[in-house]
């Protein structure tokens, strides 16, 4: 049970990740770099690569010069590809449901920001506007991108994350 943990309560210490973060041993450093400037990127597409019999899918983001591949699952790949290609499934997918709920509640996705990279895992936020109220929600980058394509919302990546991407892409 969660309450049975023998860990100190560090809920106010944002430099130490919670116990569910996938790392062992020494604390990993954040890989963001120094700059927190937002750089607008475009979704270049969703691709797959085969390696030793397994298939990996990734979404490729680009600011025109630098490219950022983010590995995603097969369902998330489909959720991004369909609206990019102008296709609609017979029944709404989960991301369509989320968009419909936001619309019915008077909300609108203003932008997506991929704002952190920690231990090889990307983190993102949805910036939602409802009237004069602005909400920021943590979300997986793949889900954020699936919603961004449905809203034609801009996608931003923190400069430091783009700086940390290998030049060979």
C-alpha positions as CSV (number, residue, x, y, z in Angstrom):
1,X,0.0,0.0,0.0
2,X,1.1,3.5,-0.6
3,X,0.8,4.4,3.1
4,X,3.2,1.6,4.1
5,X,6.2,3.3,2.5
6,X,9.1,4.0,4.8
7,X,10.1,7.2,3.0
8,X,10.3,10.7,4.4
9,X,7.5,13.1,3.2
10,X,9.4,15.4,0.8
11,X,6.3,16.7,-0.9
12,X,7.7,20.2,-0.9
13,X,11.1,19.1,-2.3
14,X,10.9,19.3,-6.1
15,X,14.5,18.4,-6.7
16,X,14.0,14.8,-5.5
17,X,11.7,12.7,-7.7
18,X,8.9,10.6,-6.2
19,X,9.6,6.9,-5.6
20,X,7.8,5.8,-8.8
21,X,10.4,7.5,-11.1
22,X,12.4,4.8,-13.1
23,X,15.9,5.2,-11.9
24,X,18.3,3.4,-9.7
25,X,21.3,4.5,-7.6
26,X,22.5,8.1,-7.8
27,X,20.1,10.9,-8.6
28,X,20.1,11.7,-12.3
29,X,20.7,15.2,-13.4
30,X,18.0,17.0,-15.3
31,X,18.9,17.2,-19.0
32,X,17.3,20.5,-19.8
33,X,20.3,22.7,-20.1
34,X,20.3,26.3,-18.9
35,X,17.7,27.9,-21.2
36,X,14.0,27.8,-20.5
37,X,12.9,29.7,-23.5
38,X,10.0,28.2,-25.4
39,X,10.7,27.3,-29.0
40,X,7.8,26.5,-31.3
41,X,8.1,23.2,-33.1
42,X,6.1,21.4,-35.8
43,X,5.1,17.7,-35.8
44,X,7.1,16.3,-38.7
45,X,5.3,13.0,-38.5
46,X,5.0,9.7,-36.7
47,X,7.5,7.0,-37.7
48,X,8.5,3.5,-36.7
49,X,11.8,1.7,-36.6
50,X,12.5,-2.0,-36.3
51,X,15.4,-3.2,-34.2
52,X,16.0,-6.9,-33.4
53,X,12.4,-7.9,-34.2
54,X,10.8,-5.2,-32.0
55,X,9.1,-2.1,-33.4
56,X,9.5,1.3,-31.9
57,X,7.3,4.3,-32.8
58,X,8.2,7.9,-32.3
59,X,6.9,11.3,-33.1
60,X,9.4,13.7,-34.7
61,X,9.3,17.3,-33.7
62,X,11.3,20.0,-35.5
63,X,12.0,23.7,-35.2
64,X,13.2,23.8,-38.8
65,X,16.8,23.1,-37.8
66,X,16.8,20.7,-34.9
67,X,14.8,17.5,-34.6
68,X,13.5,15.9,-31.4
69,X,12.3,12.3,-31.6
70,X,10.0,11.2,-28.7
71,X,9.2,7.5,-28.4
72,X,5.5,6.8,-28.1
73,X,3.3,3.7,-27.9
74,X,1.3,2.2,-30.8
75,X,-2.1,3.6,-29.6
76,X,-0.6,7.1,-29.1
77,X,0.9,6.9,-32.5
78,X,-2.5,6.2,-34.0
79,X,-4.1,9.0,-32.0
80,X,-1.6,11.4,-33.5
81,X,-1.6,10.0,-37.1
82,X,-5.3,10.0,-37.7
83,X,-6.0,13.7,-37.3
84,X,-2.7,14.6,-39.0
85,X,-4.0,12.7,-42.1
86,X,-7.5,14.1,-41.8
87,X,-9.0,10.8,-40.9
88,X,-11.8,10.2,-38.4
89,X,-12.5,6.8,-36.8
90,X,-16.1,5.5,-36.8
91,X,-16.3,6.1,-33.0
92,X,-14.5,8.8,-31.0
93,X,-11.1,7.9,-29.6
94,X,-10.1,9.0,-26.0
95,X,-8.5,12.2,-27.3
96,X,-11.6,13.0,-29.2
97,X,-13.6,12.5,-26.0
98,X,-11.3,14.8,-24.1
99,X,-11.6,17.5,-26.8
100,X,-15.4,17.2,-26.8
101,X,-15.5,17.5,-23.0
102,X,-13.2,20.6,-23.1
103,X,-15.3,22.1,-25.8
104,X,-18.6,21.4,-24.0
105,X,-17.2,22.9,-20.8
106,X,-16.1,26.1,-22.6
107,X,-12.4,25.3,-22.6
108,X,-9.9,25.5,-25.4
109,X,-6.3,24.1,-25.7
110,X,-4.1,27.2,-26.2
111,X,-0.8,25.5,-26.4
112,X,1.3,22.5,-25.5
113,X,4.7,22.8,-23.8
114,X,7.2,20.0,-23.5
115,X,9.0,21.4,-20.5
116,X,11.2,18.8,-18.9
117,X,13.5,15.9,-19.6
118,X,14.4,13.8,-16.6
119,X,16.2,10.5,-16.8
120,X,15.4,10.1,-20.5
121,X,11.6,10.8,-20.0
122,X,9.9,13.8,-21.5
123,X,7.2,15.8,-19.6
124,X,4.6,18.1,-21.0
125,X,1.9,20.5,-20.0
126,X,-1.4,21.4,-21.5
127,X,-2.3,25.1,-21.3
128,X,-6.1,25.4,-21.4
129,X,-8.1,28.5,-21.4
130,X,-11.7,28.7,-20.2
131,X,-13.1,32.2,-20.3
132,X,-10.5,34.3,-18.3
133,X,-9.3,31.3,-16.4
134,X,-6.1,29.6,-17.5
135,X,-5.3,26.0,-16.5
136,X,-2.0,24.1,-16.7
137,X,-2.2,20.3,-16.6
138,X,0.7,17.8,-16.5
139,X,0.3,15.2,-19.3
140,X,2.4,12.7,-21.3
141,X,3.9,14.4,-24.4
142,X,2.1,11.8,-26.6
143,X,-1.3,12.7,-25.2
144,X,-0.5,16.4,-25.4
145,X,0.5,16.1,-29.1
146,X,-2.7,14.0,-29.8
147,X,-4.7,16.9,-28.4
148,X,-2.6,19.6,-30.1
149,X,-3.3,18.2,-33.6
150,X,-7.1,18.1,-32.8
151,X,-7.0,21.7,-31.8
152,X,-4.4,22.9,-34.3
153,X,-2.7,24.3,-31.2
154,X,1.0,25.4,-31.2
155,X,3.6,23.1,-29.7
156,X,6.6,24.4,-27.8
157,X,9.7,22.8,-26.5
158,X,12.1,24.3,-23.9
159,X,15.3,25.4,-25.6
160,X,17.4,23.4,-23.3
161,X,15.7,20.2,-24.4
162,X,16.3,20.9,-28.0
163,X,20.0,21.7,-27.2
164,X,20.4,18.3,-25.6
165,X,19.2,16.4,-28.7
166,X,22.1,14.6,-30.5
167,X,23.2,16.3,-33.7
168,X,23.0,13.1,-35.7
169,X,19.2,13.2,-36.1
